[in-house]
């Protein structure tokens, strides 16, 4: 048996739109599981997201500390953002977010890891990129941050220290846990196992775009 997720959505007999929000929606699907079993499943319709583990030549990663209202905490995490721009590729979205949140550009991009943060309750799929060959964005070209991002703090942290913070329970963001541990694992074989930036991605169909 191959150790790989198997695409195979079940037939949806009815969909009920429960909530339409600013960024994502909530729906209830009546799902036919076969053999007369029909269940109702509530879930968040999510556009998907990208995460960027930016690694410099000294083995440091760039992390940002941002307020996350649902958990009531300022969380350390890699730069990240939604796939909410029509026609924008995931790697282009990652480059945009790296520019906006970290004032950085990268010459080299690879796919580090893909994951579903909460496959039982959300259609969100996340791709984590490893960005290297970093350079600072000129001051005159930097993004003006707003809302929670206006108070964002950034820092360069040795990868080993960042991994320790995750394993010690000091850093909780899923993007940090998955991205930093994956980067640490990849570093152990000198990054020879990395996939290309445009590697195939088993991503649910994006159901909503909030920008044009």
Buried (B, 14 or more C-beta within 10 A) or exposed (E): EEEEEEEEEBEEEEEEEEEEEEEBBBBBBBBBEEEEEEEEEEBBBBBBBBBBBBBBEEEBBBBBBBBEEEEEEBBBBBBBBBBBBEEBEBBBBBBBBBBBBBBBBBEEBBBBBBBBBEEEEBBBBBBBBBBBEBEEBEEEEEBEBEEEBEEBEBEEBEBBEBBBBBEEEEBBBBBBBBBBBBBBEBBEEEBEEBBEBEEEEEBBEBBBBEEE
